[in-house]
Amino acid sequence: MKKNKTTQRMAMVLLSVFALLFLVLAGRFLFIQASGEVAGVNLKKFAESKRTDSYTLEATRGKILDRNGMELAYDQPTYSIYAIVSEEYSADKEHPIHVTNVDKTAKEIAEIIGADENDLKKRLQDGIDGGKFQVEFGSAGSGLSQDQKKKIEDLELPGIQFTEEAERFYPNGTFASQVIGLAQRQDGVITGLTGIEQQLNDQLAGKNGNISYEQDGYGYKLLNPNEEVQAAQDGDNVYLTIDQKIQTLLEDTLTQVDDKWNPKKISAVVMNPKTGEIVAMSNRPSYDPNDPENVENWYNDSISNPMEPGSTMKMFTVASAIEEGKWNPDEEYKSGTYKVDKDTTIGDYNKSWGSISYLEGIQRSSNVAVANLVANKIGEDKFLEYLKKFHFDQKSGIDLPGEIPGTILYNYEAERISTAYGQGTTATPIQMVTAASAIANDGKMVTPHIIDKIVNPDTKKVVEQKKTEVQAEPISKETADETLKILESVVTSEHGTGKPYKLDDYSVAGKTGTAQIPNPNGGGYMQGKNNYLFSFLGMAPANDPELIMYVSVLQPELSETETGSEPSAFIFKNVMENALHYMDISPDQADDKNEVSEKRVPDIEGMSTHATKKALEDTGMDVVVVGEGDQVATTSVESGQTVLEGERAIIVTDEPTMPDINGWSMREVLELGELLQLDVETINSGYAKTQSIKKGTKLNKNDYLAVEFST
């Protein structure tokens, strides 16, 4: 009986304990049910967070465009491929949605994406054997184009899926690459690394958005998903002052020079001296931002590579002398050599022309002439003031990252004198162009800029508009005008070193440069025919320059019969001549045009094609009719316009077909493209040689026309 009582007592104790535990647990459950909280955590919100999925809505990076709206950089969708290999994903599905045939899938996809078939097969099989849900195809399966994606989708292979991701695309390849710059995906975000992409990264990048919703355990969105969307804000579009046509012309010309003479470096800048707008800028070596592998030079040498400019500096020495009232073009001096101090004597490239005028000395690019001007006319201290007025001691202020200014070397008398002809002191191409704008622009030196405006892509509202900025007035208008006349004589004079830079249709004012290169091993300058920086700083038309251009070619490989000016003259003449025609600047070289009569276009409004053709031919024009239509859609000339006899007129009919443009100038080809609204790509320079659209082909708006030119 004693044992039975003990057992009963123990049973009662255990029952009481279990009852207490039950009451505690029940109370706890009731509390949780009533309050919805555990340890201060709201269970409803916790459950929502567990079944809520979210992902980023990526903002579209703003476009970079040229001054006319031609796209130079934009986001392009690319795709990554992956394969679902788990059979569970196809449960309760009428057709399988996982990979069912490893061999077929690997073989057909490998052919499209250029991957190794065995590698894809191994990835798929390893995923299946390892019980994985999905597998990816490595680098070969990423960065796929829309065309590749469509080809794979057309195969209708079960289990194959895609993810979409934007990447930066540069449609023109090696085109102002060091200006536009490079943007690549870093940590999931496309980020500007160089050039405009870096300079305006914040404006271009925009702001990412976000979307969140509730899903079930299988990842499917619930019927009432409590979806929340924060829209992405796309980046602003950036319009550059670059002109795609002139830039293409420059790129093609630099490539020709690079191929023919194999120089160490080339730099070229084309600017409107009245506004400071950079219409073209390029360097060699350059690179294709779509394939930035093995890049030789990331830097924009036009703004970040100071070098001793050589005799192009003489134009500023002359301008300083004129402004100081110390210039007498007819006064003579003794050329040949000039003794600076007991240890230094400079010479005129081992030549002596005897006693000549200062004007002839500048035309011949005499070092002794400018040495005399600085030492005995202007004064070394006063000349330093002018160098600073022309801002050779500071950055140009261009709106690009990475600008490095040159240095005025002016400690010793030999350095002060050598600066007069561009040795010792260094400058960048953009500094040279900026300073020369004062000579081309009535004494007003403008700040160069390459950003035209920034535009909101949604509202089309201009967020920021660049304006012309005059940063200094180092000389007067009268001095600028006189300097222009002297520089024009450098090109036209029988003694002028600038004769190779003369244009057919436009007068040119400019100065050549043949700068010695410091010996990289120390001690003086390099020797040899090729070891110079050959350059030209010119502007046209000479009486009222519309464009100013600096071009430099470092250490070209010249033959025995070639001169150092040939590579730089080839660039200047091709680019400047064609650019001015393209800009519709009236030619001012009328040597062979004075005998050509001017006529006025009669009223051709509303005329038929035949009548319009006859009316224009009666004015002496060379008429080209585009198409077989009876009605005129547009013409290259207007009623009342003054034209020259023999000038080409284009009549576009209402049924346009491609004409034979063999022998046309670049200006005429581009004019045809504008009239027909074609997408024209020009290759090389000179006159049209081949065309991608055959004669007689029906033309439509935005048709692509590639034209190869030849000199």
VOVEXRO-787957 format. One line per field, with one value per residue (C-alpha): x, y, z. Coordinates in nm, 3 decimals. Layout:
BEGIN
px = c(X;...)
py = c(Y;...)
pz = c(Z;...)
This chain:
BEGIN
px = c(0.000;0.290;0.433;0.095;0.058;0.403;0.320;-0.002;0.176;0.438;0.166;-0.011;0.311;0.382;0.025;0.044;0.372;0.228;-0.086;0.122;0.330;0.016;-0.131;0.193;0.212;-0.154;-0.124;0.177;-0.007;-0.304;-0.074;0.101;-0.231;-0.364;-0.052;0.105;0.453;0.738;1.034;0.930;0.912;0.585;0.502;0.288;0.563;0.816;0.608;0.561;0.933;1.002;0.769;0.848;1.086;1.237;1.468;1.623;1.474;1.792;1.795;1.892;2.220;2.188;2.304;2.601;2.524;2.699;2.584;2.328;2.179;2.385;2.419;2.779;2.722;2.413;2.295;2.235;2.057;2.266;2.165;2.305;2.185;2.121;1.964;1.715;1.817;1.590;1.302;1.099;1.057;0.848;0.618;0.252;0.344;0.200;0.540;0.885;1.044;1.380;1.666;1.568;1.835;2.183;2.361;2.121;2.103;2.483;2.541;2.286;2.363;2.741;2.706;2.526;2.728;3.067;3.129;3.292;3.023;3.191;3.223;2.850;2.766;2.981;2.821;2.472;2.550;2.736;2.435;2.199;2.423;2.478;2.108;2.133;1.832;2.006;2.348;2.514;2.743;3.029;3.166;3.063;2.702;2.705;2.698;2.479;2.317;1.948;2.013;2.181;1.898;1.637;1.821;1.835;1.468;1.374;1.528;1.259;1.491;1.323;1.488;1.678;1.622;1.775;1.852;1.875;2.142;2.244;2.597;2.746;2.777;2.975;2.837;3.129;3.407;3.736;3.577;3.671;3.731;3.947;3.687;3.371;3.552;3.460;3.186;3.174;2.970;3.129;2.955;2.641;2.633;2.755;3.013;3.208;3.581;3.729;3.634;3.284;3.156;3.360;3.323;2.941;2.889;2.636;2.419;2.443;2.386;2.037;1.886;1.782;1.430;1.292;0.999;0.884;0.599;0.490;0.537;0.462;0.714;0.767;0.854;0.522;0.361;0.055;-0.287;-0.265;0.108;0.113;0.335;0.532;0.712;0.961;1.029;1.385;1.497;1.689;2.010;2.027;2.137;2.458;2.505;2.863;2.993;3.160;3.030;3.007;3.087;3.398;3.510;3.474;3.678;3.947;3.951;3.984;4.265;4.458;4.426;4.571;4.867;4.913;4.922;5.154;5.409;5.376;5.439;5.476;5.183;4.936;4.711;4.458;4.204;3.949;3.772;3.539;3.750;3.446;3.259;3.522;3.322;3.542;3.403;3.663;3.941;4.139;4.473;4.676;4.721;4.350;4.121;3.778;3.577;3.366;3.679;3.918;4.186;4.556;4.501;4.828;4.717;4.417;4.507;4.368;4.701;4.532;4.475;4.715;5.046;5.248;5.534;5.772;5.564;5.840;5.789;5.409;5.487;5.630;5.284;5.242;5.587;5.495;5.154;5.324;5.567;5.282;5.078;5.382;5.439;5.777;5.704;5.839;5.796;6.038;6.318;6.611;6.822;7.109;6.988;7.193;7.293;7.225;7.451;7.239;7.522;7.882;7.769;7.464;7.426;7.107;7.079;6.836;6.861;7.219;7.110;7.172;6.983;7.194;7.019;6.645;6.330;6.156;5.852;6.062;6.220;5.877;5.782;6.103;6.049;6.374;6.465;6.703;6.416;6.205;6.512;6.586;6.223;6.220;6.571;6.594;6.238;5.975;6.197;6.215;6.006;5.737;5.727;5.667;5.367;5.225;5.285;5.076;4.814;4.783;4.745;5.043;5.088;4.746;4.484;4.262;3.951;3.808;3.528;3.714;3.890;4.265;4.388;4.756;4.892;5.237;5.509;5.677;6.049;6.191;6.468;6.776;6.832;6.875;6.537;6.372;6.501;6.425;6.065;6.022;6.050;5.883;6.167;6.206;5.861;5.587;5.220;4.936;4.746;4.440;4.649;4.784;4.437;4.297;4.573;4.538;4.165;4.264;4.436;4.141;3.872;3.957;4.182;3.927;4.051;3.762;3.741;3.723;3.431;3.314;2.979;2.701;2.401;2.249;1.888;1.631;1.532;1.169;1.074;1.327;1.402;1.753;1.903;2.225;2.337;2.701;2.769;3.067;3.306;3.578;3.850;4.101;4.187;4.565;4.580;4.369;4.158;4.408;4.694;4.493;4.414;4.776;4.898;4.651;4.792;5.147;5.043;4.864;5.188;5.360;5.138;5.134;5.487;5.749;5.967;5.685;5.727;5.347;5.315;5.240;4.931;4.768;4.406;4.239;3.931;4.016;4.290;4.490;4.674;4.906;5.248;5.450;5.647;5.944;6.022;6.324;6.251;6.437;6.663;6.494;6.839;6.927;7.147;7.016;6.784;6.745;6.914;6.799;6.555;6.255;6.313;6.097;5.745;5.609;5.307;5.088;4.856;4.631;4.300;4.073;3.945;4.236;4.048;3.774;3.852;3.559;3.777;4.114;4.311;4.622;4.782;5.105;5.281;5.556;5.847;5.694;5.896;5.990;6.154;6.463;6.253;5.976;5.967;5.844;5.549;5.390;5.201;5.070;4.987;4.792;4.580;4.527;4.439;4.195;4.015;4.006;3.910;3.629;3.505;3.465;3.277;3.058;2.982;2.882;3.147;3.185;3.527;3.743;4.017;3.891;4.201;4.031;3.676;3.691;3.635;3.329;3.010;2.759;2.391;2.071;1.843;1.506;1.173;1.149;0.874;0.607;0.776;0.786;1.110;1.175;1.104;1.319;1.608;1.590;1.568;1.876;2.071;1.996;2.184;2.490;2.460;2.553;2.218;2.174;1.821;1.766;1.491;1.236;0.945;0.769;0.728;1.011;1.043;1.332;1.636;1.981;1.932;1.651;1.478;1.675;1.998;2.325;2.524;2.839;2.841;2.926;2.812;2.629;2.257;2.064;1.695;1.528;1.209;0.913;1.048;1.416;1.673;2.046;2.254;2.612;2.819;3.161;3.383;3.160;3.320;3.250;3.044;2.822;2.779;2.684;2.444;2.279;2.252;2.082;1.832;1.741;1.775;2.021;2.255;2.585;2.921;3.228;3.552;3.886;3.887;3.909;3.645;3.388;3.527;3.281;2.926;2.746;2.408;2.408;2.297;1.922;1.834;1.513;1.589;1.407;1.454;1.738;1.892;2.259;2.505;2.878;3.100;3.472;3.672;4.012;4.265)
py = c(0.000;0.231;0.180;0.249;0.579;0.693;0.609;0.805;1.104;1.099;1.070;1.370;1.572;1.485;1.555;1.891;1.972;1.877;2.073;2.375;2.343;2.311;2.620;2.812;2.702;2.761;3.102;3.175;3.073;3.285;3.578;3.535;3.504;3.813;4.031;3.889;3.933;3.709;3.859;4.199;4.075;4.130;3.789;3.931;4.158;3.882;3.649;3.920;3.985;3.614;3.585;3.926;3.940;4.259;4.359;4.672;4.863;4.975;5.327;5.365;5.553;5.873;5.887;6.082;6.249;6.479;6.835;6.717;6.437;6.149;5.884;5.826;5.617;5.446;5.148;4.832;4.524;4.208;3.868;3.589;3.234;2.974;2.627;2.485;2.122;2.020;1.788;1.923;2.250;2.062;1.899;1.925;2.087;1.963;1.996;1.980;2.315;2.176;2.040;1.697;1.633;1.732;1.642;1.826;2.133;2.162;2.109;2.359;2.634;2.599;2.670;2.998;3.141;3.017;2.797;2.457;2.190;1.952;2.227;2.303;1.933;1.890;2.190;2.056;1.699;1.810;2.023;1.730;1.487;1.737;1.800;2.165;2.369;2.561;2.605;2.891;2.875;3.099;3.394;3.237;3.251;3.619;3.937;3.776;3.994;4.023;3.822;3.538;3.533;3.507;3.222;3.027;3.096;2.971;2.634;2.594;2.401;2.323;2.465;2.747;3.089;3.437;3.731;4.078;4.331;4.660;4.731;5.048;5.051;5.285;5.255;5.427;5.219;5.408;5.751;6.032;5.750;5.951;6.230;6.023;5.791;5.449;5.322;4.966;4.767;4.769;4.612;4.579;4.945;5.098;5.354;5.610;5.552;5.805;6.103;6.248;5.920;5.996;6.375;6.361;6.023;6.152;6.316;6.019;5.750;5.850;5.683;5.318;5.227;4.923;4.682;4.446;4.192;3.888;3.537;3.178;2.910;2.828;3.182;3.267;3.605;3.593;3.704;4.006;4.060;4.405;4.521;4.841;5.016;5.300;5.400;5.445;5.790;5.761;5.956;6.283;6.291;6.479;6.660;6.734;7.010;6.735;6.711;6.347;6.422;6.629;6.388;6.095;6.284;6.348;5.987;5.853;6.094;6.015;5.645;5.697;5.890;5.633;5.351;5.527;5.694;5.497;5.794;5.754;5.989;6.212;6.477;6.699;6.954;7.147;7.436;7.721;8.020;8.241;8.011;7.773;7.472;7.170;7.020;6.740;6.601;6.281;6.115;5.817;5.570;5.539;5.246;5.095;5.130;4.829;4.614;4.783;4.517;4.591;4.967;5.151;5.489;5.573;5.941;6.217;6.355;6.666;6.787;6.584;6.553;6.877;6.894;7.157;7.298;7.445;7.729;7.741;7.947;8.221;8.352;8.458;8.616;8.823;8.915;9.032;9.250;9.406;9.476;9.642;9.857;9.692;9.532;9.674;9.417;9.598;9.638;9.409;9.193;8.954;8.595;8.282;8.277;8.465;8.453;8.435;8.419;8.300;7.937;7.947;8.030;7.959;7.918;7.914;7.541;7.577;7.833;8.199;8.421;8.725;9.046;9.005;9.175;9.057;8.971;8.744;8.602;8.496;8.356;8.151;8.056;8.213;8.146;8.443;8.676;8.599;8.587;8.945;9.044;8.912;9.020;9.358;9.469;9.334;9.256;8.924;9.031;9.186;8.876;8.663;8.882;8.805;8.434;8.453;8.667;8.388;8.150;7.930;7.895;7.741;7.498;7.590;7.513;7.257;7.048;6.717;6.528;6.484;6.814;6.877;7.222;7.286;7.475;7.805;7.740;8.086;8.067;8.142;8.372;8.079;7.944;8.284;8.322;7.963;8.006;8.262;7.982;7.708;7.509;7.446;7.572;7.312;7.332;7.099;7.112;7.250;7.529;7.618;7.629;7.831;8.090;8.113;8.185;8.535;8.588;8.445;8.619;8.990;8.953;8.765;8.430;8.187;7.892;7.567;7.339;7.004;6.979;7.161;7.087;6.839;6.734;6.549;6.242;6.243;6.611;6.708;7.009;7.152;7.107;7.289;7.487;7.581;7.935;8.105;8.233;8.488;8.413;8.683;8.955;8.936;9.149;9.408;9.354;9.556;9.335;9.021;9.145;9.229;8.898;8.715;8.891;8.794;8.433;8.425;8.533;8.234;8.018;8.231;8.377;8.223;8.189;8.064;7.740;7.705;7.654;7.279;7.374;7.590;7.498;7.495;7.700;7.884;8.119;7.997;8.180;7.967;7.871;7.555;7.388;7.150;7.094;6.907;6.623;6.599;6.296;6.043;5.925;6.275;6.542;6.767;6.670;6.364;6.366;6.231;6.328;6.160;6.271;6.584;6.690;6.823;7.048;7.319;7.567;7.714;7.892;7.952;8.153;8.379;8.708;8.582;8.234;7.996;7.706;7.676;7.352;7.225;6.904;6.743;6.429;6.285;6.099;5.979;5.732;5.948;5.829;6.004;6.215;6.304;6.617;6.639;6.856;6.591;6.393;6.700;6.883;6.580;6.589;6.966;7.002;6.711;6.796;7.175;7.192;6.938;7.064;7.419;7.295;7.077;7.380;7.565;7.835;8.034;7.982;8.294;8.168;8.297;8.274;8.048;8.147;8.514;8.408;8.208;8.409;8.423;8.373;8.381;8.077;8.155;8.087;7.706;7.670;7.420;7.323;6.969;6.772;6.835;7.209;7.248;7.067;7.290;7.609;7.517;7.408;7.747;7.906;7.699;7.454;7.084;6.923;6.576;6.434;6.176;5.937;5.903;6.090;6.377;6.579;6.756;6.666;6.900;7.067;7.164;7.524;7.769;8.031;8.356;8.196;8.312;8.027;7.981;7.855;7.483;7.437;7.109;7.121;6.820;6.763;6.495;6.361;6.200;5.858;5.883;5.629;5.620;5.825;5.752;5.970;5.873;6.182;6.381;6.585;6.498;6.815;6.711;6.358;6.487;6.735;6.447;6.258;6.556;6.596;6.226;6.185;5.899;5.760;5.844;5.704;5.850;5.654;5.828;6.168;6.329;6.242;5.964;5.637;5.364;5.360;5.089;5.153;5.069;5.321;5.295;5.141;5.276;5.494;5.524;5.750;5.641;5.403;5.340;5.471;5.411;5.609;5.553;5.854;5.870;6.148)
pz = c(0.000;0.074;-0.272;-0.431;-0.241;-0.349;-0.707;-0.684;-0.538;-0.818;-1.077;-0.926;-0.930;-1.294;-1.387;-1.213;-1.390;-1.728;-1.654;-1.560;-1.873;-2.080;-1.921;-1.979;-2.343;-2.401;-2.241;-2.455;-2.768;-2.668;-2.601;-2.938;-3.112;-2.944;-2.969;-3.286;-3.138;-3.023;-2.840;-2.967;-3.331;-3.513;-3.662;-3.941;-4.060;-4.017;-4.234;-4.493;-4.505;-4.549;-4.844;-4.990;-5.283;-5.420;-5.698;-5.836;-6.128;-6.297;-6.435;-6.798;-6.826;-7.024;-7.383;-7.511;-7.843;-8.088;-8.150;-8.409;-8.198;-8.339;-8.066;-7.956;-7.641;-7.501;-7.298;-7.495;-7.355;-7.332;-7.207;-6.992;-7.042;-6.772;-6.764;-6.515;-6.457;-6.167;-6.260;-5.967;-6.157;-6.415;-6.155;-6.250;-6.582;-6.908;-7.080;-6.922;-6.841;-6.737;-6.949;-7.074;-7.337;-7.225;-7.551;-7.779;-7.554;-7.527;-7.900;-8.030;-7.781;-7.825;-8.196;-8.134;-7.845;-7.966;-7.662;-7.627;-7.659;-7.415;-7.156;-7.173;-7.158;-6.846;-6.675;-6.741;-6.631;-6.318;-6.224;-6.265;-6.078;-5.798;-5.748;-5.844;-5.947;-6.228;-6.390;-6.576;-6.878;-6.765;-6.962;-7.294;-7.180;-7.086;-7.294;-7.560;-7.825;-7.906;-8.222;-8.030;-7.778;-8.053;-8.225;-7.900;-7.824;-8.170;-8.079;-7.809;-7.581;-7.246;-6.936;-7.108;-6.954;-6.986;-6.764;-6.915;-6.827;-6.989;-7.103;-7.247;-7.626;-7.851;-8.207;-8.379;-8.224;-8.227;-8.240;-8.002;-7.756;-7.518;-7.524;-7.478;-7.242;-7.111;-6.878;-6.753;-6.502;-6.157;-5.856;-6.066;-6.175;-6.503;-6.394;-6.596;-6.576;-6.820;-7.037;-7.041;-6.896;-6.584;-6.585;-6.590;-6.427;-6.173;-6.440;-6.676;-6.414;-6.300;-5.993;-5.961;-5.850;-5.666;-5.683;-5.406;-5.381;-5.177;-5.316;-5.218;-5.127;-5.492;-5.585;-5.755;-5.692;-5.460;-5.581;-5.350;-5.347;-5.179;-5.463;-5.412;-5.696;-5.679;-6.039;-6.164;-6.275;-6.602;-6.645;-6.837;-7.200;-7.275;-7.604;-7.706;-7.929;-8.134;-8.491;-8.593;-8.959;-8.888;-8.615;-8.856;-9.114;-8.853;-8.734;-9.089;-9.171;-8.852;-8.929;-9.275;-9.135;-8.860;-9.115;-9.358;-9.130;-8.805;-8.571;-8.195;-8.129;-8.313;-8.159;-8.332;-8.209;-8.419;-8.247;-8.329;-8.215;-8.168;-7.929;-7.791;-7.913;-7.985;-8.306;-8.328;-8.110;-8.142;-8.076;-8.177;-8.016;-7.944;-7.865;-7.923;-7.598;-7.699;-7.675;-7.431;-7.442;-7.480;-7.473;-7.539;-7.412;-7.192;-7.173;-7.390;-7.513;-7.652;-7.297;-7.082;-7.267;-7.245;-7.494;-7.623;-7.910;-8.124;-8.371;-8.344;-8.032;-8.255;-8.339;-7.976;-7.970;-8.276;-8.130;-7.810;-8.008;-8.207;-7.894;-7.734;-8.042;-8.101;-8.436;-8.760;-9.037;-9.269;-9.015;-9.087;-8.862;-8.927;-8.948;-8.890;-8.524;-8.204;-7.900;-7.588;-7.334;-7.323;-7.321;-7.548;-7.916;-8.107;-8.480;-8.769;-8.833;-8.959;-9.216;-9.274;-9.511;-9.433;-9.338;-9.386;-9.260;-8.950;-9.164;-9.384;-9.071;-8.940;-9.278;-9.280;-8.913;-8.797;-8.434;-8.443;-8.541;-8.235;-8.009;-8.112;-8.057;-7.699;-7.597;-7.771;-7.844;-7.605;-7.308;-7.129;-6.829;-7.047;-7.268;-6.958;-6.881;-7.225;-7.182;-6.868;-7.044;-7.299;-7.000;-7.080;-6.704;-6.636;-6.757;-7.047;-6.843;-7.085;-6.937;-6.952;-6.672;-6.662;-6.805;-6.727;-6.820;-6.956;-6.771;-6.854;-6.818;-6.752;-6.493;-6.702;-6.996;-7.234;-7.123;-7.163;-7.517;-7.621;-7.503;-7.782;-8.036;-7.833;-7.677;-7.305;-7.215;-7.265;-7.362;-7.454;-7.785;-7.607;-7.454;-7.799;-7.953;-7.663;-7.685;-8.064;-8.031;-7.920;-8.256;-8.449;-8.242;-8.230;-7.926;-7.714;-7.582;-7.526;-7.290;-7.485;-7.407;-7.536;-7.353;-7.536;-7.316;-7.072;-7.136;-6.926;-7.135;-7.017;-7.024;-7.295;-7.079;-7.102;-6.758;-6.839;-7.144;-7.197;-7.311;-7.469;-7.206;-7.277;-7.025;-7.124;-7.377;-7.406;-7.722;-7.901;-8.211;-8.413;-8.299;-8.375;-8.727;-8.801;-8.660;-8.886;-9.193;-9.093;-9.034;-9.369;-9.537;-9.370;-9.593;-9.909;-9.920;-10.148;-9.836;-9.612;-9.422;-9.424;-9.802;-9.764;-9.562;-9.829;-9.905;-10.246;-10.157;-9.836;-9.719;-9.421;-9.144;-8.938;-8.814;-8.850;-8.576;-8.578;-8.213;-8.087;-7.846;-7.515;-7.499;-7.268;-7.158;-7.043;-7.191;-7.469;-7.751;-7.973;-8.313;-8.648;-8.925;-8.763;-8.405;-8.402;-8.312;-8.642;-8.595;-8.743;-8.576;-8.841;-8.889;-9.187;-9.362;-9.275;-9.271;-9.037;-8.906;-8.859;-8.746;-8.578;-8.582;-8.411;-8.531;-8.411;-8.531;-8.312;-8.472;-8.800;-9.003;-9.303;-9.621;-9.757;-9.991;-9.744;-9.531;-9.175;-9.276;-9.501;-9.232;-9.046;-9.372;-9.494;-9.178;-9.175;-9.542;-9.556;-9.236;-9.264;-9.633;-9.604;-9.268;-9.397;-9.702;-9.482;-9.265;-9.581;-9.532;-9.853;-10.018;-10.023;-10.254;-10.586;-10.805;-11.055;-10.972;-11.068;-11.427;-11.327;-11.341;-11.059;-11.132;-10.937;-10.915;-11.076;-10.907;-10.914;-10.657;-10.764;-11.089;-11.222;-11.217;-11.587;-11.565;-11.251;-11.418;-11.725;-11.516;-11.315;-11.621;-11.777;-11.487;-11.581;-11.295;-11.310;-11.226;-11.074;-11.057;-10.782;-10.889;-11.169;-11.012;-11.192;-10.873;-10.688;-10.320;-10.241;-10.397;-10.277;-10.398;-10.338;-10.550;-10.549;-10.424;-10.581;-10.735;-10.939;-11.291;-11.287;-10.927;-10.864;-10.789;-10.657;-10.734;-10.521;-10.676;-10.502;-10.610;-10.512;-10.628;-10.563;-10.810;-10.916;-10.680;-10.810;-10.802;-10.568;-10.291;-9.930;-9.895;-10.187;-10.050;-9.708;-9.867;-10.055;-9.726;-9.560;-9.845;-9.842;-9.463;-9.510;-9.245;-9.416;-9.311;-9.480;-9.511;-9.577;-9.751;-10.092;-10.355;-10.362;-10.496;-10.394;-10.256;-10.060;-10.228;-10.597;-10.856;-10.921;-10.584;-10.432;-10.130;-9.800;-9.500;-9.266;-9.523;-9.446;-9.706;-9.672;-9.908;-9.947;-10.057;-10.220;-10.279)
